[in-house]
């Protein structure tokens, strides 16, 4: 039962940008193919939560004025938003891949009934490096509701994560080994001047090709 409640996300942007059927979907698919459906359900039945998600998007991207969940004449729905200085709404198919991905991450973290575990494959892809602290804060906040695991190749994101929350993946003699960051006086001194991601990128933590 526990494993059946785990959620794994590896978003496919082309799926997320499509018009999607209207249905009572309460959990985001692993590829993000129903993000618009889930957002419209939240807009229709959990309006306070929709407003919260909208405010969180505005906190990360101040240019956003309004989050949208629109319907087509064919009864389909799609995500979009309005930005300052741009006339008219921006539908999903005209949004950047990072913007669409951000909506998907927020929905996966904010659905009313949280999965037992939420795992993201490189959630930072296509996000601007200046949004890495914001993304780290979203993941930390989400971890108050459920366990979160995220893989990453981003030194920028690691700079905003504590060493005790990081596992390094190494390949040795054909075997994959997953180990915690070794706590040492040298590491603590280095972190006074550099971020954890900087140390990883410099090769001091392992996890390099």
ZALO-222558 format. One record per residue (C-alpha): residue in three letters; x, y, z. Coordinates in steps of 0.001 Angstrom, whole numbers, plus 524288, in hexadecimal, padded with zeros to 5 digits. Layout:
AlaXYZ
...
END
This chain:
Unk800008000080000
Unk80B118096480334
Unk81251807197F672
Unk805AE808607EEDC
Unk8045F816137F43F
Unk8118D81AD77EF2A
Unk811E7824C17E416
Unk81D13826007DA48
Unk81E42831E27D166
Unk8261C8331A7C4F2
Unk81EC583DC57BDB9
Unk81D7483DFB7AEE9
Unk81B4884C0A7AAE2
Unk8143A8492B79E2E
Unk809DF8419C7A5D2
Unk8084C84C727AFE1
Unk805F4856C07A578
Unk7FA9684FC679F1B
Unk7EC23852647A0CE
Unk7E73A847CC7A9F1
Unk7DA538418B7AD34
Unk7D227846B67B86C
Unk7D0FE83C967C32F
Unk7D1D983B3B7D1D6
Unk7E0628381E7D21B
Unk7E60483A797DFA2
Unk7F3F1835A37DD68
Unk7FDBD839CF7D30B
Unk8021982F287C99E
Unk8107082BA17C9E5
Unk812F1831C47BC8E
Unk80AC483DD77BFA0
Unk8010A83A9D7B4D9
Unk7F55583EAE7BD25
Unk7FA6E84AFB7C3E9
Unk7EFF28534E7BD80
Unk7E55F849C77C1D4
Unk7EA28849CE7CFE8
Unk7EB7D8589E7CFFC
Unk7DDA585A547CADB
Unk7D851851147D53A
Unk7DF4B8590C7DFB5
Unk7DA36865A87D98A
Unk7CC50860657D9B0
Unk7CBCE859667E6C9
Unk7D76585DFF7EF11
Unk7D7CD86C847EC08
Unk7DF70870477F839
Unk7EA05866967F43A
Unk7E9F486C047E661
Unk7EC278799D7EBED
Unk7F7718746C7F42A
Unk7FDE486E447E844
Unk7FC0587AFD7E0CD
Unk802A6882C07EBA1
Unk80DF7879297EC1D
Unk8100987AA87DD7B
Unk80FDB889747DEDF
Unk81A078885D7E9B7
Unk82347881707E073
Unk81FD3888DE7D405
Unk81B75896AA7D7C2
Unk817A8899CB7C9A3
Unk80BF3890A97CAED
Unk7FF4D897D07CDE8
Unk7F59188CB57CD71
Unk7F58A87DE57CC3E
Unk7EB70878F67C280
Unk7E3D286C687C096
Unk7DC5286E387B3F1
Unk7D257866057AC8C
Unk7D14F8641C79DDB
Unk7C46E863407963E
Unk7C73C854A179537
Unk7C6D38532C7A3FA
Unk7D588851CB7A5C7
Unk7DDFD859937AF13
Unk7EBB285F267AF12
Unk7F490866A57B82F
Unk7F921874757B5F1
Unk7FBA6881617BC8D
Unk7FBF088FFE7BA98
Unk808AB8979F7BB7F
Unk80AE98A5F07BE25
Unk80CB68ADEA7B1DA
Unk807CF8A3517A8AF
Unk7FA118A5037A32F
Unk7F1BD898DE7A3D2
Unk7F3E688BD17AA7A
Unk7FF73882D47A7BF
Unk7FABF874D37A588
Unk80304869067A90D
Unk807C9866E079B25
Unk80DCD8748379B35
Unk813B2873877A8D4
Unk821F186FFD7AAF8
Unk82517861FC7AE89
Unk829FA8667F7BBD1
Unk81D3586DA47BE80
Unk814E9861D37BB29
Unk81DC8859197C340
Unk81C8C8622D7CEE4
Unk80DBA861057CE77
Unk80F22852407CE1C
Unk8183A851FE7D9E7
Unk80F1185AB07E1B3
Unk8032D852717DE80
Unk80A54845D77E1EB
Unk80E0084BA37EF21
Unk8010A852507F233
Unk7F66E848837EEB5
Unk7ED27847337FA61
Unk7F0AA839007FD26
Unk7FF66837BB7FCDA
Unk8056182AE57F7FB
Unk80D3E8230E801ED
Unk8199C826C47FA93
Unk81C228304B7EF75
Unk827F782E7F7E69A
Unk82C5A838317DC2C
Unk835BB8359F7D11A
Unk83E0E841FF7CFAB
Unk8337284BDF7D347
Unk83CA88571B7D017
Unk83CFE8547C7C169
Unk83A46860D27B953
Unk838E2869457C583
Unk8411E875967C638
Unk84CA7873F57CFA5
Unk8476387F577D7A3
Unk83B5D877107DABA
Unk8434586C3B7E130
Unk841BC871CB7EEEA
Unk83330873287EC69
Unk8325F8650F7E7AD
Unk839F8860447F388
Unk83080867877FC68
Unk824E38612B7F589
Unk82AAF853A67F780
Unk82DD485667805C1
Unk8200685B5280835
Unk81A6A84F668015C
Unk8227C8467880A06
Unk81A4284AF681595
Unk80EF88432680FA4
Unk815D483758809D7
Unk8233B831CC806F7
Unk8297A837AC7FADC
Unk834A7832477F2BD
Unk83A5683A147E76E
Unk84587836BB7DE5A
Unk84D81842157D945
Unk85967845AE7D135
Unk8586C853EB7D54B
Unk86325859ED7DD85
Unk85A65865EF7DEBF
Unk84FBB85DE97E55F
Unk85955856E77EE5B
Unk85DFE864147F357
Unk850E1865777FA3C
Unk85048857CB8001F
Unk8562F8538280D0B
Unk860CB848F180C53
Unk8590083FCC81517
Unk84E2583F9A80AEF
Unk8570083BB17FFA4
Unk85AED82E397FAD1
Unk8660382CFD7F10A
Unk86500822C47E647
Unk871D081CA97E1E6
Unk874DD811D27D850
Unk88003809247DC90
Unk884577FCE07D564
Unk877427FBF07CE80
Unk86F897FD887DB13
Unk867098091F7DED5
Unk8693D80DD57ECAB
Unk860D5817BA7F3C6
Unk8676D81E0F7FF77
Unk864F2829CB80838
Unk86DA7835AE807CA
Unk878AD8330181158
Unk8782F83C7281CAA
Unk885A8841A681FF4
Unk88C4C84DA882566
Unk891DC85036817DC
Unk884238505E811FB
Unk87ECF8596781C7D
Unk88A08862EF81A52
Unk8886B8627980B8A
Unk879D38653F80CAC
Unk87CE88722781357
Unk882368770380650
Unk87BE286E6F7FBED
Unk86EB9868387F991
Unk86CB6859927F9CD
Unk86A50859C37EB2B
Unk87710860EB7E8D6
Unk87E5D856667F061
Unk8778F84B927E8D8
Unk87A76852037DBC6
Unk888BB8533F7DFA6
Unk8891F8448A7E1E7
Unk88A9C844B07F0BB
Unk87E6883CA97F3BC
Unk87ECE832197E95A
Unk8736682F937E057
Unk87AF2833997D434
Unk87C8982C387C741
END
